[in-house]
Amino acid sequence: MEVIKTYYPRVKTIEVFMILVYCIVVAFGTVLLWVKGDLTIERWQTFMLIGLIYIAFCILLSLCIRTQRIELTEKGMQHKLFGLNRRVVSFSSVKRVTFGKVNGSIVIAIEKHYDKKITYVPYLPFEEDWDEISSYIKQKNSEAIIAI
């Protein structure tokens, strides 16, 4: 299947937010150690080593977000993660495209004609691309209801 267009996530804001949270935690933790009178080189180094757990988690999360992509083909749309198909939706089976929520996160809910099953595709970090994606879905399936 030939890929017509590929959309990549925008992660700069997410990564800046992660760095900002880390800086706030380090500053607050250092001040807290100083106020308690426990601020020694050994304690601060231990505190920073524990902070490496957060940094490792953020790197893993950033890697997961960066490897996502949405590919439009002639027959459908594919959401890929780590190069593997996570979700595949055929344009001919799309009944309705709307906003939804899963675990408090905004997603795009794609309802299908045949099995009435809803496929959830992430809205963030593709928020700027969904207008173009939804118009392409409408172009391929004129019966689809686009409500985003």
For each residue, the residues with C-beta under 8 A, 3 or more apart:
1: 73 74 75
2: 73 74
3: 6 71 72 73
4: 72 73 74
5: 71 72 136
6: 3 69 70 71 72
7: 69 70 71 72 126 129 133
8: 68 69
9: 65 66 68 69 125 126
10: 13 125 126 127 128
11: 14 15 62 65 66 125
12: 15 16
13: 10 16 17
14: 11 17 18 62 65 125
15: 11 12 18 19 58 62
16: 12 13 19 20
17: 13 14 20 21
18: 14 15 21 22 58 61 62
19: 15 16 22 23
20: 16 17 23 24
21: 17 18 24 25
22: 18 19 25 26 51 54 55 58
23: 19 20 26 27
24: 20 21 27 28
25: 21 22 28 29 51 54
26: 22 23 29 30 47 48 51
27: 23 24 30 31
28: 24 25 31 32
29: 25 26 32 33 47
30: 26 27 33 34 39 44 47
31: 27 28 34 35
32: 28 29 35 36
33: 29 30 36 38 39 43 44 47
34: 30 31 37 39
35: 31 32
36: 32 33 39
37: 34
38: 33 43
39: 30 33 34 36 43 44
40: 43 44
41: 44 45
42: 45 46
43: 33 38 39 40 46 47
44: 30 33 39 40 41 47 48
45: 41 42 48 49
46: 42 43 49 50
47: 26 29 30 33 43 44 50 51
48: 26 44 45 51 52
49: 45 46 52
50: 46 47 53
51: 22 25 26 47 48 54 55
52: 48 49 55 56
53: 50 56 57
54: 22 25 51 57 58
55: 22 51 52 58 59
56: 52 53 59 60
57: 53 54 60 61
58: 15 18 22 54 55 61 62
59: 55 56 62 63
60: 56 57 63 64
61: 18 57 58 64 65
62: 11 14 15 18 58 59 65 66
63: 59 60 66 67
64: 60 61 67 68 81 82
65: 9 11 14 61 62 68 125
66: 9 11 62 63
67: 63 64 80 81 82 83
68: 8 9 64 65 79 80 81 122 125
69: 6 7 8 9 79 80
70: 6 7 77 78 79 80 121 126 129 133
71: 3 5 6 7 77 78 80
72: 3 4 5 6 7 77 133 136
73: 1 2 3 4 76 77 78
74: 1 2 4
75: 1 90 91 92
76: 73 88 89 90 91
77: 70 71 72 73 88 89 91 121 133 137
78: 70 71 73 85 87 88 89
79: 68 69 70 85 86 87 88 121 122
80: 67 68 69 70 71 83 84 85 86
81: 64 67 68 84 86
82: 64 67
83: 67 80
84: 80 81
85: 78 79 80 88
86: 79 80 81
87: 78 79 119 120 121
88: 76 77 78 79 85
89: 76 77 78 93 94 110 112 119 121
90: 75 76 93 94
91: 75 76 77 94 137 140 141 144
92: 75 140 141
93: 89 90 112 113 114
94: 89 90 91 97 110 111 112 113 137 141 144
95: 111 112 113 143 144 145
96: 109 110 111 144 145 146 147
97: 94 108 109 110 111 134 137 144 145 146 147 148
98: 108 109 111 147 148
99: 106 107 108 109 123 147 148
100: 106 107 108 109 118 120
101: 104 105 106 107
102: 105 107 120
103:
104: 101
105: 101 102 122 123 124
106: 99 100 101 123 124
107: 99 100 101 102 120 121 122 123
108: 97 98 99 100 120 121 122 123 130 148
109: 96 97 98 99 100 118 119 120
110: 89 94 96 97 118 119 120 121
111: 94 95 96 97 98 116 117 118
112: 89 93 94 95 115 116 117 118 119
113: 93 94 95
114: 93
115: 112
116: 111 112
117: 111 112
118: 100 109 110 111 112
119: 87 89 109 110 112
120: 87 100 102 107 108 109 110
121: 70 77 79 87 89 107 108 110
122: 68 79 105 107 108 125 126
123: 99 105 106 107 108 126 127 130
124: 105 106 127
125: 9 10 11 14 65 68 122
126: 7 9 10 70 122 123 129 130 133
127: 10 123 124 130
128: 10 131
129: 7 70 126 132 133
130: 108 123 126 127 133 134 148
131: 128 134 135
132: 129 135 136
133: 7 70 72 77 126 129 130 136 137
134: 97 130 131 137 138 146 148
135: 131 132 138 139 146
136: 5 72 132 133 139 140
137: 77 91 94 97 133 134 140 141 144 146
138: 134 135 141 142 144 146
139: 135 136 142
140: 91 92 136 137
141: 91 92 94 137 138 144
142: 138 139
143: 95
144: 91 94 95 96 97 137 138 141
145: 95 96 97
146: 96 97 134 135 137 138
147: 96 97 98 99
148: 97 98 99 108 130 134
